[in-house]
Amino acid sequence: MGDTSGGRAFIGSFTSAGGRGIITAAVDDDTGALTETAATDAVADPSYLALGVAERGPVLYAVSETEEGAVAAFDISDDAAAPMLLGPPVPVRGAGPTHLALAFGHLFTANYTSGSVSALPVGPGGEPGAAVGVLRHEGAGPHPERQRAPHTHHVVPDLTGGRLLSVDLGSDRVRIHELDPSTGAVTLHGETALRPGTGPRQLAFHPSGRYAYVLNELEPTLTVCRWDAGEGVLEPLGETAVVPEGAEGPSYASEVAVAHDGRFLWVANRGHDSIAVVRLDATGEKAQLVTTVPCGGHWPRGLALDPTGTRLYAANERSGDVTWFRIDDETGVPHRTGSTEAPAASCVVFA
């Protein structure tokens, strides 16, 4: 898997729970250790971050996971400075955005509370414009509290860049979208129903692009799906547990990370406070739980690989830290090597 390279990491957090907003950290070449260098609380509850490139250089995007719902863009060209706002936060016309992604020259947000997907055009300088397309989902699920209405939790383009998928925890569905680039209108191409009550939260693709892994929050499982990019069809093939059989107490899976070579994937489990190691077969079609290891804190909300895939980082929201692990190349098992304080941490991304 190679040696870890240096660079910068950005940690998102909940300012409403004592977080410092967006923390910038230097990454040690040899150990993978994160050292905070700056922070900004210019945006409320920047719980999820994404990186992009504009004419000015690299840009960091953040959701503002508030009832009003907004996104913001930051200039991160100065390694020594905190991220600088490129303009005021832009409303997404949806409540509680939990995730965002760049595709088709637009910034898309998954709006959990309102159960919708928003599209905002991105200008040459990286600044998002006003939301030009909002598609509200419909449906519900059997869970009496969490599934009374649609709750879009994740939005991601497929690896061909031709389709946009959104994951709806409230209705147990993954929806496939298309975008009219001239108007920004988001339209529904199709949808895939998953087992009722599983509460899908996030989706990640195998490096081949032929398989997708849907992580379920309300039941700690992973649904393996076949993905037909040409037809825009997602076909569920089976489920794999992400906590050991007989594990005590509730567990709520939060994020999945897939190895660059497609041999393993890892899942963060809140409640169980673990990282699951899942082995994939040579095709990516079959998944098997190998083991779980402690996440190094409490309530791991975010999970991320470093750019080389040699280290794994868990953002432990309730213990207020980010813990990093060295991944065993043969077994895929993460070994804890350090941590840093990050109150109400929610995600980690690498520049």
Secondary structure, 3 states (H helix, E strand, C coil): CCCCCCEEEEEEECHHHCCCCEEEEEECCCCCCEEEEEEECCCCCCCCEEEEEECCEEEEEEEECCCCCEEEEEECCCCCCCCEECCCCEECCCCCEEEEEEECCEEEEEECCCCEEEEEEECCCCCECCCCEEEECCCCCCCCCCCCCCCEEEEEECCCCCCEEEEECCCCEEEEEEEECCCCEEEEEEEEECCCCCCEEEEEECCCCCEEEEEECCCCEEEEEEEECCCCEEEEEEEEECCCCCCCCCCEEEEEEECCCCCEEEEEEECCCEEEEEEECCCCCCEEEEEEEECCCCCEEEEEECCCCCEEEEEECCCCEEEEEEECCCCCCEEEEEEEECCCEEEEEEC
